[in-house]
């Protein structure tokens, strides 16, 4: 039985192997053309358990790209692999590039067999017309030192891949290329623990020809989208289910982020927070850029350490960013300039990066709240209860107080409630008083009821004594709170009514143009409806 290799030793072994192979790879005059130009640099990943599903994915993938990775290891049996490859032999479309991958479990794949099984299926892949194959460095290490890859009967072009699912390998600077007849490109797919990690991999892509750079994990997602503009030969995206952490769908990579069209001239914007994977902000802002034909892209940055992100701002070329939980208050100390109202609120949700690199902050949350409520209610003299005392609650409280409303604050954290009520000249409303008190409007400014915990409500039916209930949560559109309110005959406002105007205000601040608000709103509402419909059928 082969001896198991510890993950830390695996990294060292792969780096030693690169000194033999990776350092002797061929150069080409134009690395972006290694797999063709345009959207052919987006590699559509087909991964399914049956031949029928696999053929369906391939057909879908070819509508978006002429470069398809076939994850043969995902097929559940040898008979399914044979069935699919037989189909490919008879139906392979002209002009398409197929890259065969049959990764063993030792290398992070699903093939249960050994090295001979992997090599066998890669040989068959060549016979049916695959011009590329992905060969894991772990496989290369087990071959005899005298083995010539060109004599194994593999597809004519070999992408040698290094995967590290724990961290970015050290000493990346030691990897460079010269010439070798058997290996045509190198892929480094590594888990990015920090945004700084993902930048290190992008720097390598700029310097090393014939390199496929794949920062893995949600932290690495922005760099993954920007990899093509930095010189990566390919960018991977699943046609169906994700095959690696931090992937973005094929449709989103091509149509929403337009990864194959981005250049160093493209203006970069984004949202930072410690839960951004399901943020609707990239959809909202990129839809606006596309509609107005602006060379800009908006990316989701998972930021746990604010300093880690801020150090990366110049290298990414970021011109502005949205701020969400938990950084709306902590960002203040990093700003060189701050809008007076945002400073008074004590929370910033929008940052502009000036030409000199300085940061200017403001708050557009209050704009969204006012625009939403003003459609339903005359705010001057009205009595409005805000449930919560966090960053969004503060923006709502200051906005409503400035509009002449009488503001009440009810929150689990009594000290925070008292401080916010004092700051806006409002009152603290104890939870027990909600059953007997009445208001013109009640706003939920807490995350209670947000998907996936959308079966609960922050307030009970007997506590809703008002004319309007607004829930600042936008996922789902109809929260449990709003359903309860509607059942009682109370008018409702979803979080979308606040989310879209605040995002539009950001978009216009950054671009200096009028936003296509109706198009942006339509995209968000359509996505939410599709999401909810999908959940109902799952």
N, C-alpha and C positions, 0 to 999 in steps of 0.2 A: 504493500500500500504506500502511495506517495505521501511523504511527510508534509504535514500542514505548515503553511508559512504564516507567521504572525504579520499583522498589517504593517507594523513599523519596519520589519525586515523586508516586506514586499516593496515598499517605497525605495529602500536602498538597492535592492536587487534590480528594480526597473531602471534606476539611474545608472547602475553599472552597465546594464545592457545597452543603454543609449550611447555609451561611449563607443561601442562596436558598430551599432547600426544607425542610430539617429544622426550621429555626427557625419555620416557618409551618404546622405540622401541627395538626390539630384536637384539642381536648381532649374527653374524655368524663367523665361524672361518676364512673364506676366502671371503671377501666382493666382490672381483672381480668375484666370481662364482655365485653371487646372480641371475644373468640372464644367466649363462653359461659362457664359456670362449671364447677366440679368438674374431672373428668378431661378435659373438652373443651379445657382449657388445655394439655394434653399433645398436641403435634402429632406424629402418627405419620408417619414419612417412608417413602414407598414409592419405591424406587429399584431398577430392574432393567433388563436389556438387551433383553428381549423383552416383547411385549404379554401373552403368557400368564403369564409370571412376575409382571408388574406387576399384573395382575388378581388373581392369587393373593395378593399382598401386601396389596392394598387390602382384600380380604375379611378377611384376618387382622387388619389394622389396625383395621377397624371394630368388631371384637369388644372392643377396648380403649379406643378413643377415637372421637369423632364429628368430629375435626379431622384431616384427612389432607393432607400435602404430597405432591404428585405431581412427582417429579423427571423431567420429560419429557426433559431433556437426557441422562439416563442411557440412554434407549432408543437402540438402536444405529443406527437409520435412520429416515428420514421415513416409510417404510411401516409400521414398528412403531409410531411415534407415531400415525399415522392409525388403525391397527387398534385401538390401546388407547383412543383418544379416542372412536372409534365405539362401542366396548363401553360406555364410561362414559356416553355419551349415552343408551343404551338401558337401562342398569342402575343409574343413579345413585340411591342410596337417599335417601328423604326424611329431612330432619333432619341430614344430614351436611354439613360444611363442607369444601370442597376448595380448596386453595391450590396454584395451578400455578406451577412454577418451570422455566425453560428456560435455565439459566445457560450463557453462552458460556465457552470456554476462557480468554479474557482475564480473566474474572471468577472463575476457579477452578472452572468447571463442565466439562461434556463436550461441549457443542454445538459442532460444528466450523464452522457457518455464521456469518454476520455478524449485525449488529443487526436487519436486516429478517427474517431467519429466526427470531430470538428473538421479535420482535414478532408475527410470523405465528402461531406456535404458541400464544402467549398469547391471541391473538384467537380461535383455534379453541377454546382451553380455555374461554373465556367462552361460546361458542356451545353447548358441551356441558354447561354448568351450573356451572362453577367460579366461585365468588363472590369469590375473592381471587387475586391473583398477586403473586409476588415479583419486583420489578424492581431489578436491580443498579444501584448508583450509577454504575458505569462506563458503563452503557447510557444513563442520564440525561445524563451529561456529553457524550455524542456527539450527542444530539438538538439541534436548533436551539433557541436560547434562547426563541424565540417559541412553541415547541411546547406545546400544552396536553395533558397526559396524558389528560384526560377525552375527548379527541377521537380517541384512537388505537384505540378499540374493544377495550380491554383489559377484563379482569374489573372489575366495579364498585368493588371495594376493592383498594387498592394498598399493599403492604408494601414500602417502599423499603429496600434492604439495603446495608450497607457491610461488606465482608469484608476483613480484613487477616490473611494467613496467616503473617506474620512477627512482629508485635508488636501491642500495644495502641496505637491512635493517640493522639498527644499532644493536649492541650487539650480533653479530653472535657468539661470544665466549661463550654465555650462552647456546647455543644449544648443547646437548649431548644426548646419548642414553643409555638405560639400557635394560628393557624388557617390552613388551606389546603384548598380544596375537592377537590384531586386526590389527596392523599396521606393515608392513614388511619393508618398506623403506620410506625415505623422499627425496623429490625433492625440491631444492631451485633454482628457476630461477629468476634472478634479473638483472636489467639493470646496466651495468658497465659504470659509467661516466668517470672513469680513469683506467689506467692499474693497478694502486694500488688496486682499487676495485676488479678487477678480481683475483688478487693474494690473496686477503683476502678470497675469495670463494674457491680457490684451497687449501689454508691452512686448511680450514674446511674439505675439502674432504679427506685430508691426515689423519685427526684426528678422524673423525666421521665415523663409519662403516655404511654400508647400505644407503649411501647418494648419490644422483644424483645431481651433481653440474653443473649448466647451466648458465654461464655468458652470458648475452644477449647484443645485440648491436654490432656494428662493432668494437668498442674498445675492447670488450670481446672476439672476435673471436679467437685470438691465445690461450687464456686460455681454451676456449671451445674445441679446438682441442687437447690440452694437458691434459684435464680433466681425461681421462682414466688412463694415466700413474700416475696421482696424487692420484688415489684411487676412483674416481667416479664410481658408479655401472653401469652407462649407459652414452652414448653420443648420442644425437639426431641428425638426418639428414633427410631432406625431400626427398622423392622419386620424387615428382613433385614440385609444387609451395611451396615456403617458408611459414612456419606457424608461424614464430617468427623472430624478427629482428636479424641480424648478423649470420644467419645460413649459412652453407656451404652444398653443395649438397651431397647426399649419395655417389655417385660415387667418388667425390673428397675426401671426408672424408676417405673413405676406400682405394682407389687406389693411390691418389696423396699424401695425408698427412699420410696415413697408421696409423691412430689414435690408432687402437687396437694393434699395434706392438711397439709403442714407450715406452721407459723405461727411467729411470733416467740416463742411460748411453748414450742415444741418444743425439748427438750433435745438438744444436738448432741454426739456423740462421734465418734471416728475412730481410724484407724491412720496413723501417720507412718513413712515410710521412703523409701529411694531405689529401691525396686522394689515397688510395691503394686498394680499393675494386675491381677494375678491372685490377690490376697490373698483367702482364704476368710473373713477376719474380718468383713467387712460382712454376708455371708450368715449367719454364726453369730450375731452380735449382733442384727441386725435381725429375724431369725427369733424370737429371744427377746422382743424388744419387741412384735412383732405378737402372739405367743402370749399375752403377759401384758397386752395392750392398754395399753401404756405409750406416751405421747406423746414419743417419742425417735427419733433416727435416727443411724446410724453410717456414716461416710463414709471413703473412701480418700484420704489426702492424700499426694501425691508431694512429698516435702520434700528438697530438695538443700541449702538453707540453713536451719538450725534457727532462726536469729533471724527470718527471714522468716515462718516459721510462727508462732512465739511472739508476734510483734507482732499477728498476725491473730486470736489466740485470743479476746480480748474481743469483737471485732466479729462474729465468727461465732457467738458465744454458746456456745463449747465448754466442756463440763463435765468432760470426761475424755478421755484418749486412750491407745491402745496404742502402744508404741514398738518398732520393728524395725530391722534393719540399714539404715544404719550409725550409728544415733543412740543405741543402748542405753547406751553409756558417756558420750558427749558431753552427754547430757541432764542428767547429774548436777550439773554446775556451775550449772544454771539452776533447781534445786529449792530451795525454802525449807525443805522437810522431806523426810526420806528414811528409810524403814524400815531398821533396823539390818542385817538380813540382806542387803537389796539393796545397802547401802553396803559391806558386807563382800564381797559377790560382785563389786561394782564395775560392775554393770549393772542398769538399770531397764527393765522392759517395760510398766509401767502407771503412769499419772499421773492424779491427781485434781486438778481445778481447784477450789480453795476459793472461797467466796462473795466473799472479798476479793481474788481474782485470784491468790493465791499457789498454788504448785505443790507437791504432795506425791507422792513416788514410792515404788513398791514393786516387787517381782518375783514374778510368779505362774508363771514358767516352771518353777521347782523343784516347785511343786505338781503340775503336769501330769506331770512326770517321775516323781515318787514314786508318784502314783496309778496310773500305767501299770505300773511295774515291780512294785509291791507285789502286784498281781494274779497275778504269775507267780513271784515270788521272795521269799524271806525275806531282807531286805537286811542285817540285822545279821550281821556276820562274813563276808558274801559278798565275792568279789573281782570288781570291775567295771572294765573298761577303757573310757575315753572317748577317742574318736578326734576330735581337734580341740581348740582352746584359745581359741575366741572367746567371745562373750557367752553363748550358749546352753550351751556347754561349761562355762563357769564356774558357771552356775546348777546344772547337773547335778552338777558336782563337789562343790559345797557341800551340795547336798541329800543326796547319797549319803553324804558323809562324816558329816553330822549324823545320818543314819539308821544309822550304825555300819558302813558298808561300807568295805572296803579299796579305795581309788581309785587307778587307774593312768592316766596321761596319755600319749598318743602323738600327736604333732603335727608337722607340717612345720616349724613355727617352734620350734626347740629352746629358745630363750630363753623364749618364752611358755609352753611346756610345763613348764619348770623352775619358773617363777614360780607357775603354777597349782598344780602338785604340792606345792610348799612351802606355799602358802597353805592347803591343805586337809589337810596332813599325809599326802600320798600319795606316789607314786613316779612317776618318769619311765620309760616303757617304750619303748626304741628300736624303730623299725619292724622292724629285722632280727630282733628277738626274738619277734615275733608268731607265727612259724611253730613255735616250740618252747614258748611259754608257753600256759597254759590259764586261762580265766576263767569265772566263773558267767554273766556277761553282758558284751556289747560294745555300746556306743552310738556310732552315727555322729552327730557334732555338726557336721559340715561340710556345705556345699551340694553336694558332689560327688554326682552322680546325680539331681539335681533336673531336672524338665522345663524346657527341651527336650533336655537332655543326659542322658536317662534310660536310655541304653544302656550307661553306664559305671558301675563300682562303685568306691568308695574303697578297698576291701579285696579281696584275692584269696581264692579258696576255701581255700587252704592256711593263710591267716592267721585263719580263723574256727575257733578251737578253744574252744568255749564251749557253754553250754546255751541261751542266749537271745541273739538279736540284735535290737536296737532301732534303727530309723532315724528320726531326728527330722524328716526330710523328709516332707511329707504329699502332695506332688504329684510323681510318682504315688503311689498308696497302696502298691502293690507295686513297690518300687524294685528295681533290678538286684541290689543288696546283699541284700535280703530274699529274692529268688528264689534266689540262690546258697545262702543259709542254709537255706531250705526244702528245696532239693535235697539238702543234706547231712543233712537230718533234724533241723535245729536249730529250736526254737520261735522265732517272730518277733513283733515288735510294730511296727506302722506309726506314722508321725508323728501320725496322727489321734488315737491313744490319749493322746498328750501335748497336742496342740493343743486339743482340746475342753475338758479340765479346766482348762487355764490360762486359756482364754477365758471359761469359766463363772465362774471365780474373779474375773476382771475385772468381768464383768457384774454379779455380786452385790455387789461392792465399790461400784460406781457407783450401782446402783439401790436397794440395801438390801433387795432381795427375793430369794426363792429362785428360781433360774433353772429354766426348763423344759428341763433338760439332755437328756432323751431326744429331744425335738423338735428341739433345736439340733443334736445329733449326727446325727440322721436326715437333716437338710437337707444337712449337710456331706458325709456319705457318699454320698447320692444324687447330689449335684453332681459329686463325684469320679468316680463310676461312669459318669455320663453323659458326662463329659469324656473319659474313657479309651475309652469305646465310640465316641465321635465320632472320636477320633484313629485308632482301628483301621480305620474305614471311609473315612478321608480319603486 
